[in-house]
Amino acid sequence: MKKIDSMPSILDMIQKYDSISIIGMNKNVGKTTTLNHILREARGRISLGLTSIGRDGEKIDTVTGTEKPKIYIKSGTIIATAKQCLLNSDITREILKTTGFNTPMGEIIICRALSDGYVDLSGPSVNSYMMEICSELKRFGSKLVIVDGALNRKTFASPLITNATILSTGAALSKSMLKVIEETSHTVKLLSLENEEDNEVLKLANEVLRRGRVGIIRRDNSIRMMDVITALGASKEIVEILDKNISYVVIKGAVSDKLLEDIMTSTNQYKGVTFLVEDGTKIFLTRETLYKFKKQGGIIKTINKVNIVCVTSNPKSPYGYEFDKHKFLDGLRNKLNIPVFDVIGGA
């Protein structure tokens, strides 16, 4: 793979972490190809642990009917996958542990590959299960755990689960190259929102997260919890409590356009108040809403930082069209302040 200006390889960039997730902007954007690229680069260099969010590695993509890339691992790789998927894999393996975590494809089993071969991956789709499986993969000797993500499951990029993230994007997202570049840029911005640096504030914010869904931190550093079931429908309660003595609103769970729009149309007291969210994976805002909120004086920061190591691009779409790979790559690199790799076209 060619590198510009002596750009390090993807493996070079991720080796300092002990766990990483690969998430996609859409189906068929090259996420599995990115994974296979890392698996090839890692061969003989680092011991890997591998699992997936839900099911991946099907021979035929269930949405487009096109053939999907298979996941090829080397002997010594430790995997966590469902029983049925293990039976579909062509590796010789040593069973290390049965987890007791059940999925539609059977119980999640941890095993070590005793031969090279193709694997069918299906891991848990519950965050707490995934956290435990990542820990188990490390305990069995994996120096780097890779979590293969799934469509619309970016919460698995949470820093509570993996230390870092790779974002895959591609032509399958839209026929418009400009739209794909803009959407990818916006997603990177959301995932990389500014982190709160004040340790005392972070301590108080984590106390709010421990105790409930939404809380406020006053200027005297006292906390007040709010009696709401979810943050999504909490705009009325937040508006009623906002005043000049409040420094932070701490939110556990998703932050949506509707939440911020309702607050902005109901009061001006949000201006200068910092809205603290768990991490960038919990923020589901359009470019327009985020811009408007910030422009009018709103502040939004995260409690835990998401480390996006790089973006991988796929100029080809299974829907019968493709972008000029050089224009697409240059467009992404000009728009993003993190490295971009074309693991499909090799640039």
N, C-alpha and C positions, 0 to 999 in steps of 0.2 A: 504494500500500500504506500503510495507516495505521500510525503508529508511536506507541508509548506513551512519554510523558515525553521527547519529542524524541529517541527512539532513532535512531541513525544507520542508514542503509540497509546491507544486506549488502555491497554494493560498497564503501561508505565504510569498512567494517570490514576488508575484505581487501586494499585497495589498497596498504597499507604492506608487503605481502609480495610476493615475485616468483614464488611458486608456491603453489598450494593444491590439496588433494584434497577430493573430495566422496565420503563413504562412507555407506552405508545400513545401518540396523539389520536390514533384510530386503529382499526384493524388493517393489516396488510401494509404497514409502513416500514417493515424491515426489522421489527423487534427480535424475531427469532434469528434472522441473519446476523444481527448485532451480537446476539448471544453466541452463535457458532463462531463468529470472528474472534471473540474473546477466548472461547474454549480452545481454538487453534493456537492463538498467541500464548496461552498459558501452558501449553503442553510441555511437560518436563521442567517447568519453571516454578510453579506454585500449586499447592494442593487445594482443590476446589470442592466446595459443597454447593449443591444445586437443588432448588425446588421451584415451584410455580404457584401462582395464585389461580386457584381453580384449575381448569384443564387447558393444556396447550399441547402442541406436538401432534395434532391430528393430521392424518395423511391428506385429507381433503378439507379445505376451509369450508365451514358450514354456511358462511354467508355468500361467498362468490362461487363456490363449487370448483375453485382452482386448487392445484396441488400446493401444499405448504412445505416450506423447508423443514427437514427433520432435524432433531437435536442429536448431535453426535458427540459422545463423551469418550474420554480415554480411561484406561484401567487405573484404578486408584481413586477416581472421583466418587464422592459420597453424595447420594441423592435421597431426597424424601419425596415419595410419590405414592399414589393410591394403589391398592392391591391389584385392581384390574389393569391399570396402566403398567404396572411392573410385569404382569403376565404378557402384555403386548410388546415389551421391550426385548431386544435381542442380545442383551449382555448376560454374561455369567456373573452372578452376584453372591455376596455374603450378607445375610440379614443381620443387621446390627441391633435393631430395636423395632418393636411394634408400639405405636404411640397411643393407641386408644382414641385417636381423632378420626371420626367417621365422615365420609363424604359420599356423594352419589356413586362414585367409582370405587368405593370400599375404604377400608382403614388405611390411613397414611403409614407407610412403612419406610424406615430408614435403612439403607443398605450401601455397601461398598461395591463398586464395579470391579470385577476380577478380570474383565476383558474390555477391549474397545467395542463400541457399538452404538446403535441408535436407541434412544429412550423416549418413552411416552410419559410426559410429566403431568401430574395433577396433584396440586397441594391444597392446603386449607384456604378457605375464603373468610376466615375469622381472624382479625388482627392478633388477638391474644394467643391463638394457636400458632400463628406464623412466628411470633416472637419466640415462643418456646422451641419451635422447630429450628429456627436459626441458631439458638443457643446449643441445641443438641448437635447440630452439624459441626459447630465449632468444637464442641466437647469431643467429638469423634476424630478431630484432627484437621478440619478444614481451616486453612489460613485465610481464605476468602470465600464468603458465602454469597452466591448470586441468586436473587429472587426474580424469576421471570414474571413480569407483570401481565396484566390483562386489560382489555378494553374498559374504559371508564372506571378503573379501580386504582386511581392515582393515590389513594390514601395509603397504599402499601409502600409509597415512597416516603412515608412519614419517618422522621429521624428517630422515632421510638422503635422502629423495626429495623431499618438499615441505616448505615452511616452516610451513604451517598447514593446518587441516582444518575442514571443515564436516560435521556429522553429521546425517543425515536419518532421521527416525523417523515412524511412522504406524500407523494402525489395522490395516494388513495384518499387523502383527507378532502381534496377538492380539485376540480379541473383548473381552477385559477391558481397559478403559482404564487401570485401576490397574496392571495387570501391565505394559502398555506404558510407563507413566510410570516404574515401578520399574526395569524393564530398561534403559531409556534412561539413567536416573540412574546406575545401576551402571556402564554402559559409559563414561559421561563420567568417573566416578571412576577407573576403571581407566586410561583414556587420560591422565588428568590427575594420576596419582600423583606424589607429591613427588619433586622432582629433587635429586640429590646436589649440594651446593654447593662442597664442598672440592676445589679445583683439583688438589691433589696426589693425592688419592684418584681423581679422574677420570682423571688421567694414567696411574695404575697400572691402573685398570679397563680403559682402552682398550688398554693393553699386553696384558692378559689376553685381551680380545676378538680381538686381532690374532694371538695365539699358539695359541688353542684354544677349547674349548667352555665349560669351567668352570675357575675358579681361585679361590684364596683370597688375601686380603691380611691379613697379620699386623699386630699392633699396632706392630711395629718397621718397618712399611712394606715388608717383604719379600714377594715373590710366590711362590706355589707352584701350578703347573698340575696339573690332575687328568687322568688318562688315561681319558677317557670319550668315547664316540662322539656322544651327544646329551645334553642337559641333562635331557630327559624321564625317562630311566631312571637318573639319576645319584644318586638319594636315598641308596642304600647307601654309596657312596663319600663323599658329603658328610657323612653321619652319622659315618662312621669317622674323618674328619679334624677334625671340630669340637672345639674346646677353648677354654679361657679366653684363649688368646693370639691368637685370630682375631677381626678386626674386621669383615671383609667377605667374603661369598661372591659372586663375579661370575659371572653366567650369560649365555651367548650362546644365543639361541633362545627357545623357548616355556617359560613357567612355568605348570604345570597344577595343578589341585586335587590330583591323585595325588602329585605331587612334594612339595608342602607337607604333605599329610596323612601321607605315609610318614615325613617328617622329624619331624613333631610327635609321632607315635606311637612313635618309636624313641629319641628323646633330648630332654633339656631344654637341651642346650648351644646350641641355636639362639637362645635368648632373649638379646636384647641384641646379637645379630649382625645386621648390615645385609645384606640380600640385594639386590644390585644387578643390575637387568635393563636390557637395551639401551634400551628405551623402552616406553611404555604399550601399544603395539600387540602386544607379545610376551606380554602377561599374559592368561591364559585362566582366570580364577578366578571361582567363584560368590561371591555375596554372603556366604554362610555361611562358606566357607573363608577368605576375606579377613578377615572379622570375627574369626573364631576365632584366626587366625594373629597378628593384631595384638593382640587381647585377651590372649593368652597371652605376649606379650612379643616377638614377632617384628617385625622392621622390614623393609619393602620399599620401595626407592627406584629411580629410573630414572637412567640415565647421560645420555640425551638427552631433552629435553622436547618433548612433543607440544603444539602450540598449537591448542586447539579454539576457533575464533572464535565459532561460534554453532551452534545446533540449529535445523533446520527441521522443521515438523510437518505431517502430512497426515492429517486426520480421516477421510478416505474410504478404504474398502477395496474392491478389485475383487472381493472374495468376497461382496458383497451386503449389507454393513452399514457404518454409519459412526457416529462419535462426535459428540456435541455439540461443535462446533469451539471455542466459548468456554470450556467446561469443560476440554477437552483442553489448550488453550493455557494457561489459568490454572494447571492442574495441573502442567504441565511448568515453567512460569515459577516457581511456588512451590517446586518441588523442585530446580531447577538454579540455579547461581550464574553462568550465562552467558546471553546474550540468546537468545530463542527467537522465531522468525518462522513465521507460517503463510503460506507462499507459494501455497498452494492457495486458501484462503478469503480471503486478503488482510488479515491483521491483524498 
